Amino acid sequence: MGDFRGLIERLDYLNDGDPATDTDLGVTGIWLMPIMQSPSYHGYDIVDYRAVDDEYGTMEDFQALLHACHERGIRVIVDLVINHSSDEHPWFTQAAADRDAPTRDWYTWADSDPGYRGPWGQQVWHDEVLDESGQYYYGCFYHGMPDLNVRNPELTAELNGIARFWIRDMGVDGFRLDAIKHLIEDGPVQENTQASIDWLESFHAYCESLDPDHFSVGEVWSSTDQVRRYIPDAVDTAFEFDLGMSILAAINTGDASRLRASIDNTVESFADGRFATFLTNHDQARVMTELGGDRDKAKAAATILLTLPGVPFIYYGEEIGIAGGKPDPNIRTPMQWTDSPRAEGFTTGQAWRRVQRDVGAANVEDQEGRPGSLLEHYKTLIRLRNDETAMRTGDTTTHPTSHDAVLAYTRSDGSGSFLIIVNTGGEVVRDYTVDVQLPDGELIEQTGIDRRLGERDADGRWRGVMLKPRESAVLKIEYE
C-alpha cells in the first residue's frame, strides 16, 4: 500500500511548483481512488464516509497532503462512492437486523426475488441478510455492496452532509463520482435513468453552493449520447469511454477513420470541451498491455490524448509504460520508481503486490531525462498543453487525409494554431496530403522531431514527406 506521507514525498515528480523547471510531469490535479474507511484493498465498499482508511494514514496526514498539493498548484479530488456502501457499514447492518431501523429505507428491499438480472447479466437481488425476514436487497455490483436508496430524503441529507464535510471541513477541490449511471433504478432499467440525473443535478448544485470552484467528474461507462445527458448540470465533466477506446483501436488497427469520426462526435456532443479524456483506467487492462507492449504505439496514444480537447486524465504509471491486465489487483500494482523487482523506491518493506515483469524498462529512474523515452514524451506534451491555451480550450477540427492510417486535426484559438498529425499504422507513410487550408506562416515542430515532415503545397494544403510507423508530430503555425 502507498500512503499519504509517501505521496507527499513524491509530489515533486508530479509538479514541483516551479514553472521555470521542466523536470516534473506538470500535472495540475490528482484524483485519489477511495481513501475512506473500507474493509477491502480497493476501497469501493465504504464503512465510514467521514474517516480516511488507516492504511493510508491519519486525517492530519491527509490534510498535510492537501496543503502540499495546493502549495504546488495541484488540485485534489477524491473518489466519492454514493451508489452503494459496504454491507459492513452500520447503516446496512442496522437495516438488515431490524425492519424498523431508521436506515432500513436507505436500501432497497423486496419480499421475493423480482427475477431480473443486472446490466451485464449479473445477480442483483441478494438474500444474505442478518435477520430471518427472508427479504432480498438490491446490490448492482455484488452482495457486499448493497445499493443506497438515494430517493430517501434522510439519506440524501446525510450524503449532502458528507459532501459538506469533505469540501468545507477537509478542503478537497472536488469529487470523482463512482458508478453514477446506476444511482436510481426504474425496475429492470438499471442505468442512466432520468431520476438519477435529476438527483445528481440537485447534489451538484449543493456542492457548488459550498464551493463555486468545486469540480466533479462522473463515471458514466456508457456511449457518448448517454454521457452527454449528465453535462453540465449533473456533473461538470464525465469520462468519455467511447473516445478512449477509439484511440486505442485506431493505433492497434492502423485505421484512423473511425477515430476521426469519434473525435467529431465527441466535439459536437459536448459544449466547451466539458468532457474527460483518458486511455484506460483502474478497471481496465493498462494501456501498454492493450497496445501489446509497443512503446511507439504508446507515444502515439499519448500524443492524441494530450492534444485533444477535454480534461485529460493519466492513470499512474501510464507515462512510463507499466503493463498489467486482469484481474483488477494486477492493474493496481506499485508505482515503479526504480528497476527493482522488490519495489524499492515505493517501499522499504514488503509491497502489497509484486511489481510488473517490465520493471527493468518501465521505471522512472531509467526514463527520467533520457531523450526519446515515453516519460519525456509525456512531459513535453503536458508542458505544451499547459503553455498553450489553444491546446486546452481551442477549437478542434479534423481533416481528411489521403492515407487511411494518417489522423490529422487542428487546434486553434486567438493565441495560435496547431496541426497535429499521427500515423496510426505500422508501416511508413509517404507522400500523403491533409485536406486543410493553412494560412501563410512557418510551421514549427513542437515535440522534438528534427527532420522535415512536409510542407504547404501550392493550394495551401499540407503535403507530408514521410511518417514513420506510429510517428506523431505537433506543428505550431507561426503567422507571418
N, C-alpha and C positions, 0 to 999 in steps of 0.2 A: 504494500500500500504506500502511495505517496501521502504527504500530509501538508498542512498549511505552511508550516515553517520551511519545509523543503521547497515548496513552490516559491516562497519569498526569496530564498537563496538563488533561484534560477530566473527571477524576473528580468534581469539584465539581458538574458538571452532573447526574451520576447520584446522588450523595449527598455532601454537604459535611461529614458527620459531626456536624453541629449540629442536634439535634432541635428547637431553637427557631426555625429558619428554615423557610421554605416555598418557597424559590426553586429548590431542587433537585428532581429527579424522585422521589427517595425509594426507589430500588431497594436491595435488601439482598443481592443476589447477581448475579454475572456468569458467563455461560457463554462461554468463548472457543472459537471454532471451531479446528480443528487448528493448533497452534503448533509442532509438532515438525518436524524437518528433512524437507523434501519437495521434489521437483523441479517440482511443479505450483503454480499460484496458489492452489488451494483446500486443499491440504494433506492430502487424504484418502488419499494414497499415500505412506506414510512410509518413509524410508530410514534414519532414526536415531531410535529411541524415547527416547533419553536426551539429546537436544540440542534446543534451540529453533532454529527456522529463522532464519538470519542476516538475512533481510529484515526480521524484526521486532525484532532487537536481539540482545543477549547474555544469558547466564544471569543476569548481575548486573542487567541491565535488568529482566528478568522478576521477579527477587526484589524489586527496588525497587517494582515494580508490586504484588506481593503485599502488601508492607509498607504501601504507601499505601492499598490497599483495606482491609486489616484495621484500620488506624487509623480508617477511616470506618465501620466496621461492615459492610463488604461482604465476603461470602464469594466465593471464586473456584473454579469448576470448569472443567476443561479437557476437550476432546474426546479420548477415547482410542479409537483405531481398532484393534480386535483381531480383526475379521473377516478382514482382508486386510492385506497390506503392498504396497509398491511392487515392481514387477518389477526395480527397480534396487537394492533392498535387498540387502546382502551375503548375507543368509540365502538369498535366492532365486537370485542369480547363482551362488553356490556349488552350490546344489542342482541347478540346471539344467545346470551344466557337468560334474557328476560324480554318477553314480548312487550312489556310495558316500559322498557328502558327509554329514557329521553332521546337516546340516539338510534332507536330502532328504525325510525323512518329516514335516517341518514343513509340507509342502504335499501336495496330493492329486494323484496321477498315475494314468494309465490307458494301457495299451498301444495301445488303439484308442478312437476316439470312442464313448462309451456311447450316443450317439444322442438323448438327451433335451435339451430346451431349458430355459431358466430360467423363473422365476415369471412374468415378463411377456413370454415368448416369445423372449428374447434368447439368443445363443450363450453357453454357459458353459464349454465344453471347447475349449481352445486348444492350438495346436502351435507357438507362437512360442518355441521353446526354444533354448538356446545350444549344445547338443550335437547329435549326429547320431542320437540314440536313437529319434527318431520318436514319443516318448511325448507324450501330451496332459496338460495340467494344468487344474485346475478354477479358474475365476475368475468369480464370480457377476456382477460389475459390468462388467468388461471385461478384456482380456488384460493391461493394465498394472497390474491389481490382483489378483494371484493370492491365492486364499483360504488362510488359515492353517489348518492341521490341528490344532485345539486338543485333539483326542483324544491327541496325543502328550504324554507326561508331561514330557519335557525342555522342550518348548515351553511347556507350562503353567507350569513352574518359572520359565522366562525371563519370561513375562508377569507372574507374581507379583513377580518382581524389579523389573520396570518399574513396577508399581504401587507397590512399596515406595519406589522412587526418587522418584516424584512426590509421594507422601503424606508420607514421613518426611524425605527429604533436601531436597525443594523446598518442602514445606509447603502444597500445594494442599488445598482443602477437599473435593474430590470429583471425580467423572468424569461426563461425558455419554458414554454408551457407544453407539457408532455401529453401526447395522445388526445388532443382536444377534439378530434373528429368523433370520438366515442363518448363525449360527455353525457348527452341525453339521448336515450333510445326511444324510438316510437315502435314498440313491439319488436318484430323481427328486423325492422330498419335500424341498424346499429351504428351508422356512421353518417356524418355530415347532415344531421337533421337541422332544420331551421331553428328549433328550440335551443340547440347547442350554440348556434351563432348568436341568437338573441341574448342568452345568458352571458356569453363572453363579452358582448358589447357593453353590458352593464358592469361587468367586472373590470373591463379595460378602462371604462370611464372613471370608476372608483380609483384605480391605481394612478391614473393621470391626475386625479384631484389631489392625491398625496404628493406627487412629484410630476410637474408638467414635462420634465425631460425623461420620464420613465420610458424604457424601451422594452418591447415584448416581441418575441419571435415564437411562432407556433409550429408544432409538429402536426402537419396535416398530410399524412402519407397517402395522397390521392392525386388524381390528374389535375392539370393546371386549371381546368374550368371549375373544379371544386375548390381548389386552393384560393382562387381569387374572390370567392364569396366571403372570405373572412377578413379581407383587407379593404379599407384601413380601420374599420370600426371595431372589429372583434380583436384583432392584434395589429401591431404596427407592420410586421412582416411575417412571412411564413416560408418554410423551406420549399424550394422548387425541385421536387424529386424527378419530374419528367425531364427537366433540363439537365440535371446531373447525370442521369442515365444516358441521355442522348450524347453528352460529351464523351463518355467512356465508350459507347457503342461506335461512334464515328472514328475514334482513334483505333479501336480494335478491328474495324472492318475496312477502314480506308475510304469510306463513303461519307462525304461531308454534307450531302444534300438533305438528309433528314435532320441533321443538327442545325443546318441553316433554317429549316422550317420551324424547328423547335425554338430557336432564338427569336424568330419573327413572332411566333405565337406568344412567347413569354413577354416580350417587349410590348406587344399590343394589349396584353391582358392586365398589366399592372401599371397604373399611373405613377409617374415619378420614380420608377425603379424600386418600388416598395415590395421587394421580394428578397429572399435569402438564397444565395447560391452556395453549392458545395459539390464535392465529388463523391465521397462516401462518408458514412458516419459510424458511430459506435455499434450500430445494429447490422451493419453490412460488412462484407469482406473488404479489407483495406484496398486502397487504390492500387498499390503495387501488385497485390495479388490479382485484382481484376485485370490488370494490364500485363499479366504474365511475367512480371519482374523486369520489364523493359524500361530502362531509365529515360530513353529518348521519348517513349510514349508518355511517361510521367511528366516530362518537361513540357510536352505539347499540351497536356491536360492542364497543367498549371498556368500556361500562357492564356488559354481560353478562360479559365476560371477567373483569373485576376485582371482580365481586360474587358470582361463583360459588365453590364450594369448590375445593380443589385448590391446586396451586402454579403461579401464572400466570407465563408467560414472554412477554416482549415482544421482537420482533425489532427490532434497532436501526433508528431512523428511522420505525418504525410510528407512534410517538407524535406525529410531525409530518406524517404522511401522505405519505411518499415512495412514489411509484409504482414499478412495474418488473415486467416479465414475462420469460418465457423468451427466449433461452437463459439458463442459470444466471448467467453473469457480469453480466447486466443486472439481476439482483435482488440483487447484492452490490456495488453501486456506492458511492462515497464518501459519508460522512455529510454532510448539507447544513447546515452551520453558518450560512452566510450565503446571500444570493441570487446569489452569483457563479457564473456558468457555468464558471469556471476552478477551482472547488472551493477557493477561498480560505477559510481557516479550517480546512480539512482539511490543506492542504499549501501551502507557498510554492513548490513545484516543479511538476512535471508529474504530475498524478494518474494512477493506473494505469488508470483508466476514467473516462469522462465522467460528470458528474452527470446526473440525470434532467431532462427538459424542464420539470418542475413546480417547479424550484428557486426560482422567483420567489415562490411562496406557501408551498411546503413547505420551510421553513428555520427554524432555531431563533431566529435574530435577529428575524425578523418575528413569531413567535408568542409568544415569551417575555414574560410579564407582560401579554399582551393578553387581556382578559376575553372568554370565548367561544371562544378558539382551541382547536384539538384538543390542543395541548400542555398547556394549562392544565386542560383536561378530564381528561387522564391524571393530572396532578399531584393534582388534587382527589380522584380515585378512589383513587389509591395511598395518599395520606395517610389517607383514611378507612379503607382496609383495614389499614394499619399501626396505626392508633389503636384499632380496634375488634376484639376477639377474635371476636365473632360473625361478622364478615366473613371471618375466616381459617379458623376451626375450628368455627363454629356449625352447628347442624342446618339442612338445606335442605329446603324443601317447596314444590313447585309448586302452583299453584291455578288451577282452571278459570276462564275469563273468558267474558263474553257476546259477545266480538268475536274473530274468528279471528286478527287481527293483534296482539292485545294479549297479551304474555307477562307473567306475574306469579309471583313466588315470594317466600318469606320466608327470612331467615337469623336464627337465634335461638340464644342460649345464656343462661347465668345473668346475664350482664352487660348484655344488651339484645336488642332485636329490631328487624329492619328489613323493610320491604316494598319490593320492587323492581318497578317497572312499566316496560315498554318497548313502545312502538308500533313494531312491526317494519315496518309498511306505509307506503306513500307518500301516504296520504290522512289527513285529520283524522278522529279518532275521538271521538265524543261519546256521553255517557250510557251508558257501559259499566259493568259490575259485575265485581267479583272475588269469587269464592266463597271467602272467607276470614273466619273469625271473629276480629275484632280486639279485644283487651282494652281496657278504658277507659283513656284517656290521650291525650296530644297527639301528633300526627304531624308531625314537623319535617323539612322537605326538606333534603337534605344536599349537593346538587350545584349550588346556585346558581340554581335556577329560582325566580323571585319572584312567581309567580301561583298562585292556588288551583287545585289539580288535582282535588280531590274531597273527600269526607268519608265518615264512617262512617254507614251508614243505620240504621234502627230495629232491624234484625236484627243489627247489628254488622258487616255486610259493607261492603267498600269500594265506594263508588259514585263513579265518576270523572265529572268535568265535561267535560274536553276534553284530548286529547293531540295535539299537532302531529305531522306526519309524522316518523317516526324519533325522536320525543322520548322521553326516558327520565327516570325520577325514582327517587330513593332516599329513602325516608321512614323516619326513625327514630321508633320508638314510645317516647315518654316516659311511663312509667306514672304515673297519678295516685296 
